[in-house]
Amino acid sequence: MKKQYFSILLLLCFVVGISAQQRRYRLMEAFETDTPMVHDPVMAYEDSTYYIYATGMGIQQMTSKDRKTWTVLPNPVMTVVPGWASDSVPGFRNHVWAPDVIKWHGRWWMAYSCSTFGKNGSSIGLLSNRSLAFPMWEDEGCIVTSREKRDNWNAIDPNFIIDDNDNPWIVWGSFWDGIQLARLDSTMHILAGEKPQTIARRYDPDFKPTEPNPTSKYAGTNAIEAPFIFKHGGWYYLFVSWDYCCRGSKSNYRVAVGRSRNVAGPYLDRDGKDMRYGGGTLFLEGDKKTFEAAGHCAAYTFGDEDIFVCHGYSIAHKGASILYQAPIKWTTDGWPKLK
């Protein structure tokens, strides 16, 4: 393991210049590590290079040739945070959450979250680029916004999915009424007239947990977030994160999964329970040896291998959030599992 603690320092060393509508900043220098400290990682592959994008100032990014040694790049994805983002979300500055990236119709698209912890006044923004190697992403505006006291959902944690008919969709959500899904148009914005639909909740709506949310008095106890839909073998698999992140060694984050033949659901767990009513088959949780907890995942097919990616709260690193990767194997009845 190399310089894993030094990465925290570098991520905090940024220069900020403020104008009326923009905030500019940069990291100080690139460095290599085999233990990337990341939160909410997603991956992409282009021209023999793997890319990670993750929560951070302007969206953290790093590259690798082998998915073992990673180079943390000197600048974030967004050297300028669009003025609309700060205007739309009270309290948001430049700490951008939970990106997702996909290539569709010859162009890369990246969604990202603008929010403040524990509140649902949030926006999901959109960037596009012709190549991951090109440093300048184009601002494509806002995909969706949630408002406190107006919406019973939270516009964070986006994930793109392309259905079998080449139609793009976006799934997102955290707490409140759970995971939301909507169809997109050819510009990767929500289709005119489309309304979000709930496809997963932590609990049945009639069940009221007695323990309070330890992280926020605003978000309630429907502790589900970070959806990711992965296609395999004629099924859409919906991965979600249950319970509470962002507490270091006190985190109890875990990953659950359900599946559907239709991208819009219903998503059922292995016992046939609908995820809209609290269903979900436990897929990954902390082993209490290497990770206290793990979550906010993604899944990909690279070559002939399916890969599961998430962040884990490392016991060896005193609860720090580090990259976790593992091959996905499939049971005879078509359910994912890790080695």
N, C-alpha and C positions, 0 to 999 in steps of 0.2 A: 504494500500500500504506500502511495506516494503523496505527500503534500495534502492529505485530505483535510487537515485542519486549516492549512493555509488558504484553501478555497473559500472558507467563510470570510476571512479577512478581505480577500480580493473582491468578493461579491458586495462587500460593504463600502469599498473604495470607489466611489463614483463622483463625477464632477457634475454639478447641476447648474444650469443657467436658465433663468426664468424670463419669458416674455409674457405678453398679455394672454396668449392662447396656447403657448407651447412650453414644454420642458425638455431640455437637451441634456444628455449625460453620456458618459462612456466608462467602461472598465479600464483598468490601468495596463494590463498585459495578459497575454495568453499563458497558459500553463497546462501541463499534462498530469493526469491522475488515473489510477486504475480503480479508484473508489469515489466516483462522482457524488457529491452532495447535491441532491436534487429534490424538488417537490413537484408532484404532478407531471411526471415526464411522459412525453410522447416521442415516437421515432419516425424517421423517414429514410429512404435509401435512394441515392442517385449517383450515377457515374462512379461506382466502386466505393462510395463514401456513405457511412451512416451518420445521421444527424439526430441529436436530441434537442428538443425544445421543452422548456420547463418554466414554472413560476419564477419570477424574479424581476428586477428593475428593467423594464422594457422587454421582457421575455429573455431568459437565459438561453444560450445556445452553445453546443459543443459538437465536435465531429470525431469520427473514428474510422479506421479501415478494417478493424476486426471485432468491434464491440467489446473490447477488453481494455485497451488504453484509449482514453478520451482526452482530446484537446479542448479545453474551455476557451472559447473565442473571446477576443479582447473587447468586442462591442456587443451590445444586445441587439435583438432583432429590430427593435424600435428605438432609434436614436432620438426620435421626436414622437412624443405621445400626442395624438390628434387632439385639438382643442375641444372637439365635440365630446370626447370621453370625459374630460374633467368637468365640462359643463353639465353633462347628463347625470353624473353620479356624485352627489355631495360627499365630500371627504376623500374622493379618489385623487391620487396624485400620479405616481408612476410605477407602483409595485403591481405588475400585471400578472394575473393568475391564469393557470390551467389552460394553456393553448392546445389546439388540435390542428393537425396538418394533413392534407390529402391532395393527391394529384387527380384532376378530373378534366377531361377534354384538353389535355396538353398544357394545363396551367396548374401551379401549386396554389392552394387556398389555405389560409390559416385563420382560425377563429381564436379569440382570446376573451378573457373576462376582466371587466372593470367593476370593482365592488369595494365594500368595506366590511370587515369581519362581522358576521352574525346578523347582517341586515339584508333585506331583499330589494333595496333600491340599487339595481345593478344593470349593466349593459354587456352584451356580447358584440365585440367588434370583428371586423373582417379585413384581412390583408390578402394581396395576391402577388405572385412573382412568376417569372418565366423559368427560373432555375434556382435551386436552393443555394448554389454557389454564388449567386448574384446578391450583393449585400443590401440592395435597396428594394424593400417591399413597398407596394402601392397601397395606400389607404383606400379601402372600399366602403368605408362608413360603418353603420351599425346594422346588425342583423336583427336583434330583438332587445327590448328593454323591459325591465320589471319595475314597478313603482310600489313603494310601501303604502299600505292601506288601499291599494287598487287591485293588486294581483296577489293571488294566493300561491305563487311560485317564485322562484329566484333565478334570474337570468345569469347563471354562471356555469362553469364546467361543460363547455360545448364539446360535441363530438359529431363529425360528419359520417354519414353512411350513404352509399350508393346502392339502390335496390336492383333487382334483377332486370328491371326495365330501363336501367340507366337514369333513373330519377334520383336527384340528391335530396337527402333529408338531414335534419339536425336534431339531435337529442341533447338535453341539458337538464340541469336542475340540482337543487340542494334544499333539503328540509321542506318546510311549508307543506304543500300538497304533493311533494315528491318529484319524480322524474317526468319531464315533458318531452313531447315529440311533435315536430311540424315538418311539412314538406317545403322544399326550397324551389326557387325558379332557376333559370339558366344563369343568373348572375349571383347565385348562392345567397339570395335573400329570401325571406319567407314569402311563399306564394300568396298572391292577393286573395284575401278572404279566408285564408287558412287560420284556424285557431288551434293553439296548443292543446294536446290531449295528455292526460296523465297515464303513464304506462307502468309505473312501479312506485310502491310506497314501502317504508320500513315496517309499518304496522297496518293492520286492518283499520279503516277509519273509525270503527266503533270501539277500538281498543285504546284506552288512555293510560300510557305509562305513568307510574307514580314517581319515578325518579326524575328530577329536573335535568335540563340540559346543562352540563358543567362548563360549556364554552360560551353560551350566549343566552341571555334572557329573552331575546327577540325571536330566535329561530324555532323555538319549540322542540319537541322530542321526536319528530318524524325523521330520524337520523339516517337519511339515505342521500347519496350524492354521487358525483363523478361517473356518469354512465358511459359505457363504451359498447358499441354493437359490432360484432365480428361475424362475418359470414363463413360458414363451413358446411359442406355436405348437404346443401339444400335447406339449412336452418340459419336463422339469425339468432345469435347468442347475445343476450344482454347482461353484461357485467356491471355491477354497481358496488359502491362502497357503503358499508353499514357503520353506524356508530361514530366515534369521535376521533378526528385527526388533530394534528397541530398542538399536541400537548407533550411532545417528547416522549419520555419513558412512561408517561401516564396515558398515552394514546391507547385506544382499543379498537382502532380501525380494522376492518376485515372486508373481504370481497365475497360477494354472492353472485349467483348466475341463474338465469332462466333462458328459455328458448321459445321461438315461434317460427312457423313457416311463413309468416307475413311480417314485413318490417314494422307495421303498425301494431302488431300484437294480435291477441293477448300473449304475453310471455308467461309461460308456466315453468315451475321448478320440477325437479325430478319426481316429486310426489304428486304432480298435477295441480299444485296450488297456483293460482293467478298472482303474479307479482303486484298487481294493483291492490290486492287485499292482503299484503304482507308476505307473499310467497318469495322464495329464493332459496337455492341450494348453496350452502356454505362451500366456498371454493378455496379460500386462502385466509389464514389468520396467523398471528405471531406464534412462533414455536417456543418462545420464552428462553431460547438458547442463543439464536442469532438475532432475531427480531422480536421486539416487544409487540409490534403491530405492523400491519402493512395494508396499503390500499392506493386508491386513485390510479387505476390500471389502464393499460392499453394492450392490444393483441394484434399481431401481424404475421403474415406469411413472407418469409425471406427465403428465396430459393425453394427448397423442398421441406422447409422446417417452419412450424408454427411457433411463435415466440410470445411469451407473456412478459409484460414489463410493468413495474409499479415502483413506488418508493416504500421503503421499510424503515421503521424507527429502530436503529441499530443499538443493540445492547452494548457491544464493544465500544461504540462511539458515544455512549452516555445519552442515548435517545436522539442523536442526530439523524436526519432523514437522508438515506443514501439509495442509490440505484439498485434495484433487484431485477434480475432477468432469469427466466427459466423456460425450457422447452415445454410446449403443450403436447400432451398425449391424449388419445381419444379412446374411450371405452367402446366395447362392441355395440352398445346401444346409443352411441353418438354423443356422450357427455365428455366435456373437457376435464382433464386432471393434470396435475404437475408431477414430475418425477419425484 
